[in-house]
């Protein structure tokens, strides 16, 4: 790709702003007037009017967070922690709004012919908030933090294929993998892998909260709030890190969060209730944003204990769910029906030929009978910490399952501590999952045998084998066949029920400005503090 083409692509994807595009083109010999004309033609005059400005105190309220929260990158269990890490530090790469990769702490990367060795060259203009220069040792300590037999990291499965990490000089890191992985640079852009400073013994100093990101952490009260100030030495300050200061508030209750925006107590909120989104959009001074996403709501059953250790019981509760009714009631059309696997049409390698599972009480009874049961009594735990309206969704599930002889007891759990006390602990619970750039990411984190975030403790040998084969397969046709089989296996055997994929709906004051929105995670990839500005 030529430098002209690279700059054009970066402008279109939001990786650089208009000023930096013109500056880059000028360095290539293009006149300023011509570069300005090119920018106007590429992104339009209306987009050019929305240029980033510096200043102001931005307040974001999220329906995430709890008192058990810690900054440990190995224990990022909710969206609030994700947003915090994106604010105070950076990853090696970043996912662009169009799903491609852009350079972040790594300015470039390359692979061996079989994609089993990856070399990342680091930027040389990055300093931590305490003035220390970023080096290869910091990257090594940050990734090693998730490795090892004793690691409790939810991302441990993602780093298990790494056999060695070494520095090649001060600003180059070389990763050796047990097999090829065509998606490895995408994984290094995931929220799981923020880069913090290395201690002298090679361990990671995450406790201090000193990162190299756009904002310096000033206060952190878990489950309540976090406060940040702009990092004046941020290496991307020309185009990112526009607010003077920021505040992240945990307001789990949907109505309270929405009222905070309406009253002007906050400038933006996530997870707008689909049932009230249209009404909210009509309010003066409020902008409701909606993006199709990979976000999906789930009901997760532990497959390592009765009754869900029997695949026929799992199939029975899957057929007992009226997905269409739940989608219409809960999302009011702001999403699509799920098919009991995490891969939506937004993904590369989505299998459009996989038959859609439909509501069928008779099939549910059939599978109960195969499990040796005439009926089933089972509890389903839920709280709005899982997703907005999760308790109501569980009640709807209860009603649709009754004709199949499945009696669901909806257990209303506390919002605080839901992810530490309910998820992966109670036999069946409501949950949600973010998207990942490629199918390998979410399959590896949430479905591989032994994965830290394998919420149902499901372990399928064929699936695990295919996951490894697909990861190292460089032929996309063969890779597509493998991912199609994996989607079918998850749908028919795993303990996760996926009723719907939800559009990402959030709302802001009309004073907030932003570029093209990413949908790899909620609310512009949860990078709103770094990417947004006041108009």
VENBEL-V792874 format. One record per pair of residues at least 12 apart in sequence whose ideal C-beta (glycine too) atoms are under 6 Angstrom apart, sorted by the first residue. I is the first residue (numbers start at 1). J is the second residue. Records with the same first field share a line. If there is no record, write none. Layout:
# VENBEL-V792874
I=J, J
This chain:
# VENBEL-V792874
3=28
7=21, 24
11=42
13=96, 97, 98
14=97, 515, 516
15=96, 102
17=239
18=39, 48
21=39
22=35, 36
50=513
52=242, 533
53=533
54=242
55=244
56=243, 534
57=245
58=243, 246, 267
59=247, 266, 267
60=248, 268
61=249, 251, 257, 260, 266, 269
62=79, 80, 270
63=252, 271
64=78, 79, 80
65=78, 80, 223, 250
66=223, 416, 417
67=222, 223, 416
68=417, 420
69=81, 222
71=206, 209
72=206
73=194, 206
74=146, 152, 153
77=419
78=419
80=250
82=191, 526
83=526
84=226
85=191, 194
86=526, 527
87=213, 215, 228, 529
88=211, 213, 215, 217
89=194, 195, 211, 212, 213
90=104, 105, 212, 213
91=104, 189, 193
92=105, 106, 120, 188
93=185, 188, 189
94=189
95=189, 437, 520
97=516, 518
101=185
105=195
106=120, 122
107=121, 123
108=121
109=185
114=180
115=180, 181, 182
116=177, 179, 180
117=176
118=175, 184
119=174
120=173
121=172
122=171
124=171
125=235
126=212, 235
127=233
128=197, 210, 212
129=210, 216, 231
130=210
134=212
135=170
136=167, 173
137=198
138=195, 197, 198
139=173, 195
140=165
141=198, 202, 204
142=195, 196, 204
143=165
145=204
146=159
147=159
153=452
154=452, 453
155=192
156=452
157=444, 448, 451
158=187, 444
161=177, 178
162=175, 177
163=176, 178
164=176
179=472
180=472
181=471
182=474
183=438, 440
186=437, 438
214=231, 234, 240, 241, 530
215=228, 231, 246
216=229, 231
223=250
224=250
225=249
226=248
227=247
228=246
229=245
230=244
240=530
241=530
242=533
246=529
252=385, 415
254=273, 388
257=269
261=507
267=509
268=508
269=507
270=506, 522, 523
271=388
272=505, 506, 507
273=388
274=331, 332, 334
275=332
277=505
280=507
285=510
286=507
287=508, 510
288=507
289=506
290=503, 505
291=504, 517, 519
292=503
293=504, 519
294=344, 346, 435
295=502, 504
296=338, 433, 498, 501
297=387, 432, 500
298=431, 496, 498
299=430, 497
300=429, 431, 455, 456, 496
301=428, 456, 495
302=427, 456, 457
303=456, 457, 458, 495
304=457
308=495
310=371
311=493
312=367, 370, 371
313=371
314=495
315=367
316=364, 367, 368
318=340, 497
319=360, 363, 364
320=364, 401, 404, 406
321=397, 400, 499
322=359, 400
323=337, 499
326=396, 499
327=500
330=389, 393
331=502
334=503
335=500, 501, 502, 503
336=501
337=500
338=498, 499, 500, 501
339=356, 357, 491
340=357, 491, 497, 498
341=487, 490, 491
342=433, 442
343=439, 487
344=501
347=439
349=439, 480, 483
351=484, 487
354=487, 488
361=403, 404
364=404
365=404, 405
375=405
376=406
377=407
379=409, 411
380=394, 408, 410, 428
381=411, 413, 422, 426, 429
382=394, 430
383=413, 415, 418
384=415
385=415, 418
386=430, 431, 432
387=432
390=430
391=412
394=410
395=410
398=410
424=455
434=521
435=520
437=520
439=483
440=471
443=467
448=467
449=464
456=495, 496
458=494, 495
460=489, 493
463=486, 489
466=482, 486
469=482
470=482, 483
504=522
506=523
511=534, 535
512=532
513=533, 535
514=532
